[in-house]
Amino acid sequence: MLYLIIVILFLFNGYNDARKLLGTNIILRHGERTPSYLYSTTSNEPYFWPNGLGQLTVRGRLQHISLGQYIRERYSTLINSTYIASEITIRSSDYDRTLMSAYSNLVGLYPSSKNLQLPENFSLSNIWPETLPWQPIPVHTIPKHMDHLMTVGSCNRYEDLVDELRKSPRIQRLNNEFRNLFEYLEKHTNQSIADIFIAWDIADTVLIEAIYNVTPAWVTPPILRQLRQISDLCFYHLLCSSEINRLRGGPLLREILQNIENLILNNEQGRKVKIYFGHDMTISAVLAYLGINYVHQPPFASGLFFDLYQQDDNLYAIQIEYLNMTNSRDTHIMILPECFNAMCPLDTFIRLYKAKLPEDMDKECQSIKIQRTYPRIHHVSFSSN
């Protein structure tokens, strides 16, 4: 009880000390998508999914319009109601689903009509409203294989580390725990399940099929729960390695810190708001690098908010909040290690994280292995194709 009171007092003081919001950096996952991979025995052919595999659904677009409205409300005193180029930069990975999420989000963030209203049942709808106000806002991207910022760039060293991880005692224990499930999946998907990461590929597809009630009969409620558990566990354990989360989460955190520095120094490159449209892995990698990840898959249209404050003593602090539910506006404050407060002093944040950040990703990503033991994992191995 005493511990709870102390935590509440810390949080209260953290809010009390913050007097002026200077800027924010936001990392968002794309909205609901179609499966990016099909197991061999699925009855749902690629043409069943609108626009094909790995594409944003209509519901995914609506999720991001709603999220854009939330960002507008949250930062109404920080950014202008109409687009000003010097205030905000939008960055996306070069995938249709992230680019479309970005453009959809901007409909909610910068509506061209004050009467923008989503249907009451939009969270269940998969039909695009006939009329939605929209104005063009630039979204920046680079080719996938070069994009280390959004965790999709080609990185041979990362592939080496994943290969080593799959042989580790930690993963072997998980493989043994789910061995019966692997055999069940092999029987019903007609493919070999070597480890939990291969099962993850199947889990990703089945979990989306479940949203649309098109799972095959062999996907019983207990099997669905186990597949969801596998997905959550893989996101966590893949990024437990400090070297892996450094390569995947470090580049984006470095850019965020650079924008914060530019903002404080009134550098013309500084932006009050920078929004990054990425993937579940983008969010998990940053959480893992910060030491605050937990066993879960970041849901569709979830987001991390890095808010920069100037306090009464003219010192700067960062508060991180996590929106970890789709179609929600209830964020959770993330307390960083050694900060003990909602408001982490900027100098403490820099001391904790900056020195370990990668600098030259071309050098960092050079492979030191001649041959890998395992095949690449579809769900987490990104390349230029």
DAFENLIN-V972163 format. One record per pair of residues at least 24 apart in sequence whose C-alpha atoms are under 10 Angstrom apart, sorted by the first residue. I is the first residue (numbers start at 0). J is the second residue. Records with the same first field share a line. If there is no record, write none. Layout:
I: J ; J
This chain:
6: 339 ; 340 ; 341
7: 340 ; 341
8: 340
9: 339 ; 340 ; 341 ; 342
10: 332 ; 334 ; 339 ; 340 ; 341 ; 342
11: 340 ; 341 ; 342
12: 340 ; 341 ; 342
13: 310 ; 316 ; 318 ; 339 ; 340 ; 341 ; 342 ; 343
14: 310 ; 318 ; 340 ; 341 ; 342
15: 310 ; 311 ; 342
16: 308 ; 309 ; 310 ; 311 ; 312 ; 314 ; 316 ; 342
17: 307 ; 308 ; 309 ; 310 ; 311 ; 312 ; 313 ; 314 ; 315 ; 316 ; 317 ; 318 ; 342
18: 308 ; 309 ; 310 ; 311 ; 312 ; 313
19: 77 ; 307 ; 308 ; 309 ; 310 ; 311 ; 313 ; 315
20: 74 ; 76 ; 77 ; 271 ; 306 ; 307 ; 308 ; 309 ; 310 ; 315 ; 316 ; 317
21: 77 ; 259 ; 262 ; 263 ; 270 ; 271 ; 272 ; 306 ; 307 ; 308 ; 309 ; 315
22: 74 ; 77 ; 78 ; 86 ; 87 ; 258 ; 259 ; 262 ; 263 ; 269 ; 270 ; 271 ; 272 ; 273 ; 305 ; 306 ; 307 ; 308 ; 309 ; 317
23: 74 ; 77 ; 87 ; 255 ; 258 ; 259 ; 262 ; 270 ; 271 ; 272 ; 273 ; 274 ; 304 ; 305 ; 306 ; 307 ; 308 ; 317 ; 318 ; 319
24: 87 ; 88 ; 252 ; 254 ; 255 ; 256 ; 258 ; 259 ; 270 ; 271 ; 272 ; 273 ; 274 ; 275 ; 303 ; 304 ; 305 ; 306 ; 307 ; 319
25: 70 ; 89 ; 255 ; 272 ; 273 ; 274 ; 275 ; 276 ; 302 ; 303 ; 304 ; 305 ; 306 ; 319 ; 320 ; 321
26: 90 ; 91 ; 149 ; 251 ; 255 ; 273 ; 274 ; 275 ; 276 ; 277 ; 278 ; 281 ; 282 ; 285 ; 300 ; 301 ; 302 ; 303 ; 304 ; 305 ; 321
27: 63 ; 66 ; 91 ; 97 ; 100 ; 101 ; 274 ; 275 ; 276 ; 277 ; 278 ; 279 ; 281 ; 282 ; 297 ; 299 ; 300 ; 301 ; 302 ; 303 ; 304 ; 321 ; 322
28: 63 ; 96 ; 97 ; 100 ; 101 ; 275 ; 276 ; 277 ; 278 ; 279 ; 280 ; 281 ; 282 ; 297 ; 298 ; 299 ; 300 ; 301 ; 302 ; 303
29: 55 ; 59 ; 60 ; 62 ; 63 ; 91 ; 92 ; 94 ; 95 ; 96 ; 97 ; 98 ; 99 ; 100 ; 101 ; 104 ; 275 ; 276 ; 277 ; 278 ; 279 ; 298 ; 299 ; 300 ; 301 ; 302
30: 54 ; 55 ; 56 ; 57 ; 58 ; 59 ; 60 ; 61 ; 62 ; 63 ; 64 ; 66 ; 96 ; 97 ; 99 ; 100 ; 101 ; 103 ; 104 ; 276 ; 277 ; 278 ; 298 ; 299 ; 300 ; 301 ; 325 ; 326
31: 55 ; 56 ; 57 ; 58 ; 59 ; 60 ; 61 ; 62 ; 63 ; 96 ; 100 ; 207 ; 210 ; 298 ; 299 ; 300 ; 325
32: 56 ; 57 ; 58 ; 59 ; 60 ; 96 ; 97 ; 207 ; 299
33: 59 ; 96 ; 204 ; 207 ; 208 ; 211
34: 200 ; 201 ; 203 ; 204 ; 205 ; 206 ; 207 ; 208
35: 200 ; 203 ; 204 ; 207 ; 377 ; 378
36: 200 ; 201 ; 203 ; 204 ; 205 ; 377 ; 378
37: 188 ; 200 ; 201 ; 203 ; 204 ; 205
38: 187 ; 188 ; 189 ; 190 ; 200 ; 201 ; 202 ; 204 ; 205
39: 187 ; 188 ; 189 ; 190 ; 201
40: 186 ; 187 ; 188 ; 189 ; 190 ; 215
41: 187 ; 188 ; 204 ; 205 ; 208 ; 213 ; 214 ; 215
42: 213 ; 214 ; 215
43: 208 ; 213 ; 214 ; 215
48: 208
53: 94 ; 95 ; 96
54: 94 ; 95 ; 96 ; 97 ; 99
55: 94 ; 95 ; 96 ; 97 ; 98 ; 99 ; 100
56: 96 ; 99 ; 100 ; 125 ; 126 ; 127
57: 121 ; 124 ; 125 ; 126 ; 127 ; 128
58: 121 ; 122 ; 123 ; 124 ; 125 ; 126 ; 127
59: 96 ; 99 ; 100 ; 103 ; 122 ; 124 ; 125 ; 299 ; 300 ; 325
60: 96 ; 99 ; 100 ; 101 ; 102 ; 103 ; 104 ; 106 ; 125 ; 127 ; 300
61: 100 ; 103 ; 104 ; 106 ; 107 ; 117 ; 118 ; 121 ; 122 ; 123 ; 124 ; 125 ; 126 ; 127 ; 128 ; 300 ; 326
62: 100 ; 103 ; 104 ; 107 ; 117 ; 121 ; 122 ; 123 ; 299 ; 300 ; 301 ; 325 ; 326 ; 327
63: 99 ; 100 ; 101 ; 102 ; 103 ; 104 ; 105 ; 106 ; 107 ; 108 ; 299 ; 300 ; 301 ; 325 ; 326
64: 100 ; 101 ; 102 ; 103 ; 104 ; 105 ; 106 ; 107 ; 108 ; 109 ; 110 ; 115 ; 116 ; 117 ; 300
65: 103 ; 104 ; 105 ; 106 ; 107 ; 108 ; 116 ; 117 ; 121 ; 122 ; 300 ; 325 ; 326 ; 327 ; 328
66: 100 ; 103 ; 104 ; 105 ; 106 ; 107 ; 108 ; 300 ; 301 ; 302 ; 322 ; 325 ; 326 ; 327 ; 328
67: 100 ; 101 ; 102 ; 103 ; 104 ; 105 ; 106 ; 107 ; 108 ; 109 ; 110
68: 104 ; 105 ; 106 ; 107 ; 108 ; 109 ; 110 ; 115 ; 116
69: 104 ; 107 ; 108 ; 326 ; 327 ; 328
70: 104 ; 105 ; 107 ; 108 ; 304 ; 328
71: 105 ; 107 ; 108 ; 109 ; 110
72: 108
73: 328
74: 108 ; 272
75: 108
77: 271 ; 272
78: 271 ; 272
79: 109
80: 108 ; 109 ; 110 ; 111
81: 108 ; 109 ; 110 ; 111 ; 134
82: 108 ; 109 ; 110 ; 134 ; 135 ; 136 ; 137
83: 136
84: 136 ; 137 ; 270
85: 267 ; 268 ; 269 ; 270 ; 271 ; 272
86: 267 ; 268 ; 269 ; 270 ; 271 ; 272 ; 273
87: 269 ; 270 ; 271 ; 272 ; 273 ; 274
88: 136 ; 137 ; 138 ; 139 ; 269 ; 270 ; 271 ; 272 ; 273 ; 274 ; 275
89: 136 ; 137 ; 138 ; 139 ; 140 ; 272 ; 273 ; 274 ; 275 ; 276
90: 137 ; 138 ; 139 ; 140 ; 141 ; 148 ; 149 ; 273 ; 274 ; 275 ; 276 ; 277
91: 138 ; 139 ; 140 ; 141 ; 146 ; 148 ; 149 ; 274 ; 275 ; 276 ; 277 ; 278
92: 138 ; 139 ; 140 ; 141 ; 142 ; 143 ; 145 ; 146 ; 147 ; 148 ; 149 ; 150 ; 151 ; 152 ; 275 ; 276 ; 277 ; 278
93: 139 ; 140 ; 141 ; 142 ; 143 ; 144 ; 145 ; 146 ; 149 ; 151 ; 276 ; 277 ; 383
94: 140 ; 142 ; 143 ; 151 ; 276 ; 277 ; 278
96: 276 ; 277 ; 278
97: 275 ; 276 ; 277 ; 278
98: 138 ; 139 ; 140 ; 276 ; 277
99: 138 ; 276
100: 276 ; 277 ; 300
101: 136 ; 137 ; 138 ; 139 ; 274 ; 275 ; 276 ; 277
102: 133 ; 134 ; 135 ; 136 ; 137 ; 138 ; 276
103: 133
104: 276 ; 300
105: 133 ; 134 ; 135 ; 136 ; 137 ; 138
106: 131 ; 132 ; 133 ; 134 ; 135 ; 136
107: 131 ; 132 ; 133
109: 133 ; 134 ; 135 ; 136
110: 134
111: 135
121: 326
122: 325 ; 326
138: 274 ; 275 ; 276
139: 275
140: 275 ; 276
142: 382 ; 383
143: 381 ; 382 ; 383 ; 384
144: 381 ; 382 ; 383 ; 384
145: 360 ; 361 ; 382 ; 383
146: 250 ; 381 ; 382 ; 383
147: 246 ; 247 ; 248 ; 249 ; 250 ; 251 ; 281 ; 360 ; 361 ; 364
148: 246 ; 247 ; 248 ; 249 ; 250 ; 251 ; 252 ; 253 ; 254 ; 275 ; 277 ; 281 ; 360
149: 247 ; 248 ; 250 ; 251 ; 275 ; 276 ; 277 ; 278 ; 280 ; 281 ; 282 ; 284
150: 244 ; 246 ; 247 ; 248 ; 249 ; 250 ; 251 ; 277 ; 278 ; 279 ; 280 ; 281 ; 282 ; 284 ; 285 ; 379 ; 380 ; 381
151: 247 ; 277 ; 278 ; 280 ; 281 ; 379 ; 380 ; 381 ; 382 ; 383
152: 247 ; 360 ; 364 ; 380 ; 381 ; 382 ; 383
153: 361 ; 364 ; 380 ; 381 ; 382 ; 383
154: 246 ; 247 ; 360 ; 361 ; 362 ; 363 ; 364 ; 365 ; 366 ; 380 ; 381 ; 382
155: 361 ; 363 ; 364 ; 365 ; 366 ; 367 ; 368 ; 380
156: 242 ; 243 ; 246 ; 362 ; 363 ; 364 ; 365 ; 366 ; 367 ; 368
157: 242 ; 243 ; 244 ; 245 ; 246 ; 247 ; 363 ; 364 ; 365 ; 366 ; 380
158: 243 ; 364 ; 366 ; 368 ; 371 ; 373 ; 374 ; 375 ; 376 ; 379 ; 380 ; 381
159: 243 ; 364 ; 365 ; 366 ; 367 ; 368 ; 369 ; 370 ; 371 ; 372 ; 373
160: 237 ; 240 ; 242 ; 243 ; 366 ; 367 ; 368 ; 371
161: 237 ; 238 ; 240 ; 243 ; 371 ; 373 ; 375 ; 376 ; 379 ; 380
162: 370 ; 371 ; 372 ; 373 ; 374 ; 375 ; 376
163: 371 ; 372 ; 373
164: 236 ; 237 ; 238 ; 239 ; 240 ; 243
165: 194 ; 195 ; 196 ; 237 ; 372 ; 373
166: 194 ; 372 ; 373
169: 236
170: 194 ; 195 ; 196 ; 233 ; 236 ; 237
171: 195
173: 229 ; 232 ; 233 ; 236
174: 198
177: 225 ; 226 ; 229
180: 222 ; 225 ; 226
183: 217 ; 222
184: 217 ; 218 ; 222
187: 215 ; 217 ; 218
188: 217
193: 373 ; 374
194: 373
195: 226 ; 229 ; 230 ; 232 ; 233
196: 229 ; 230 ; 232 ; 233 ; 234 ; 237 ; 375 ; 376 ; 377 ; 378 ; 379
197: 374 ; 375 ; 376 ; 377 ; 378
198: 226 ; 229 ; 230 ; 233 ; 376
199: 226 ; 227 ; 228 ; 229 ; 230 ; 231 ; 232 ; 233 ; 234 ; 376 ; 377 ; 378 ; 379
200: 226 ; 229 ; 230 ; 376 ; 377 ; 378 ; 379
201: 226 ; 229 ; 230 ; 377 ; 378
202: 226 ; 227 ; 228 ; 229 ; 230
203: 227 ; 229 ; 230 ; 378
206: 230
227: 295 ; 296
228: 294 ; 295 ; 296
229: 294 ; 295 ; 296
230: 294 ; 295 ; 296
231: 293 ; 294 ; 295 ; 296 ; 297
232: 293 ; 294 ; 295 ; 296
233: 294 ; 295 ; 296 ; 379
234: 279 ; 280 ; 283 ; 284 ; 287 ; 292 ; 293 ; 294 ; 295 ; 296 ; 297 ; 379
235: 280 ; 283 ; 284 ; 286 ; 287 ; 292 ; 293 ; 294 ; 295 ; 296
236: 287 ; 292 ; 293 ; 294
237: 280 ; 283 ; 284 ; 287 ; 379
238: 280 ; 283 ; 284 ; 285 ; 286 ; 287 ; 288 ; 292
239: 284 ; 287 ; 288 ; 290 ; 292 ; 293
240: 287 ; 288
241: 287 ; 288 ; 290 ; 355
242: 288 ; 355 ; 357
243: 284 ; 287 ; 288
244: 280 ; 283 ; 284 ; 285 ; 286 ; 287 ; 288 ; 289 ; 290
245: 284 ; 285 ; 287 ; 288 ; 289 ; 352 ; 355 ; 356 ; 357
246: 284 ; 288 ; 356 ; 357 ; 358 ; 360 ; 363 ; 364
247: 280 ; 281 ; 282 ; 283 ; 284 ; 285 ; 287 ; 288 ; 357
248: 280 ; 281 ; 282 ; 283 ; 284 ; 285 ; 286 ; 287 ; 288 ; 289 ; 356 ; 357
249: 284 ; 285 ; 287 ; 288 ; 289 ; 352 ; 353 ; 355 ; 356 ; 357 ; 358
250: 285 ; 356 ; 357 ; 358 ; 359 ; 360
251: 275 ; 281 ; 282 ; 284 ; 285 ; 356
252: 284 ; 285 ; 288 ; 289 ; 352 ; 353 ; 356 ; 357
253: 352 ; 353 ; 354 ; 355 ; 356 ; 357 ; 358
255: 305
256: 305 ; 345 ; 348 ; 349 ; 352 ; 353
259: 305 ; 306 ; 307 ; 315 ; 317 ; 345
262: 307
263: 307 ; 309 ; 315
271: 306 ; 307
272: 305 ; 306
273: 305
274: 302 ; 303 ; 304
275: 302 ; 303
276: 300 ; 302
277: 302
280: 378 ; 379
282: 321
286: 321 ; 333 ; 335
288: 352 ; 355 ; 356
289: 333 ; 335 ; 336 ; 348 ; 351 ; 352
290: 334 ; 335 ; 336 ; 352
291: 333 ; 334 ; 335 ; 336
292: 333
295: 323
296: 323
297: 321 ; 322 ; 323 ; 324 ; 325
298: 322 ; 323 ; 324 ; 325 ; 326
299: 323 ; 324 ; 325 ; 326
300: 324 ; 325 ; 326 ; 327
301: 325 ; 326 ; 327 ; 328 ; 330
302: 330
303: 330 ; 331 ; 332 ; 333
304: 330 ; 331 ; 332 ; 333
306: 342
307: 342 ; 343 ; 344 ; 345
308: 342 ; 343 ; 344 ; 345
309: 344 ; 345
310: 342 ; 344
314: 344 ; 345 ; 346
315: 342 ; 343 ; 344 ; 345 ; 346
316: 341 ; 342 ; 343 ; 344 ; 345 ; 346 ; 347 ; 348
317: 341 ; 342 ; 343 ; 344 ; 345 ; 346 ; 347 ; 348
318: 342 ; 343 ; 344 ; 345
319: 343
